[in-house]
Amino acid sequence: MNKRLKDRGDEIYDILIETLEGRKWHYDAHKEDNVVLFTLSNSEKNYSLRYVIRVIDELELIEVYLPMSFLVPEEKRTDFAIALCQTNYRLVDGHYVLDMTDGQICFKMGCSYHDNLIGEELFGYLIDFSYCVVDAHNDMLCGLNDEKITLKEYIGLLYRNEQ
Amino acid sequence: MVDDKVTQAKRVFDTICAALDDRKFNYVKNEDELAVEFTVSGEDLDMPMRIKPNMGVQSVILTSVIGLTVPEYRRTDVALAIIGINNLIPNGFFVFDTVGGEIVFKIATGYVECLLGKGQIQSMIDTACEVVETYNDRFLFLIKDMVSLRDFFKIDS
């Protein structure tokens, strides 16, 4: 591995740790992989959002993943593919990914730090923005998975919530 | 605070223009929207691109609209293809309007309190070109029923 990229990756990882320390949050740090895991709870809605943040040295990339708490059963994955495409189309930044093999949905945000001097504020933005997005869609996606709403209703809600 | 956001967005806009000047690209500036539009000629297609800083989220966003409208009867397969592709691309992603049939490649970089250089903008353009060139024909083949969804992922780039 290119030493410059490795050193830069370590530097970015340290900024991530400083961000979480500054917020006095509990986290699991995996320095060997430049990965940090933590959970944020929404006490009002009684659910938690898990975060996986990874600094990828060789790509000079920060990846933020928020895995959803449920797996989509196989027979519903096509509907979810359509629902998530439409959701992503309307998002300003970040996107949902769905693993068609196991039904895991994650919200993902990437941010390159190639020729980009970043600080704690950027990590703060990535964490806060992804929280807001998932918080806005969590109930709707759960509703679609639990068959409380249809795909058509889900898409209708996306449009309605924007107005 | 709003002034800070405007100032930072203008600085990013200047960096975008400088990055394109370095590459000697012809581009159209929209100073009101702080947006820049240009076309990159690839090996076998022209790729329209638009870059602009989004003041609301403080990200610089590049979009490249794929010049195909997906007919209604192929939209489910295209949605499944895009969901699959987005698991493979490390940076950037495709979005698909399942209602209108438009496919767009998008890549974003946050600039909150950052010092964003020309190299970042050029890297975003290079990534967009590489990904769009890889998948453009595949989308066309899929839409025209020339490949199945299963074979879509087997085509050599």
Interface residues (C-beta under 8 A of the other chain):
Chain A: I56 L59 L61 E63 T78 A81 I82 L84 C85 Q86 N88 Y89 L91 V92 D93 G94 H95 V97 L98 D99 M100 K108 G110 C111 S112 H114 D115 N116 L117 I118 G119 E121 L122 G124 Y125 L126 F129 I155
Chain B: N54 G56 V57 Q58 S59 I61 R75 T76 A79 L80 I82 I83 G84 N86 N87 P90 N91 G92 F93 V95 F96 D97 T98 V99 E102 V104 K106 A108 T109 G110 Y111 V112 E113 C114 L115 L116 G117 K118 G119 Q120 S123 M124
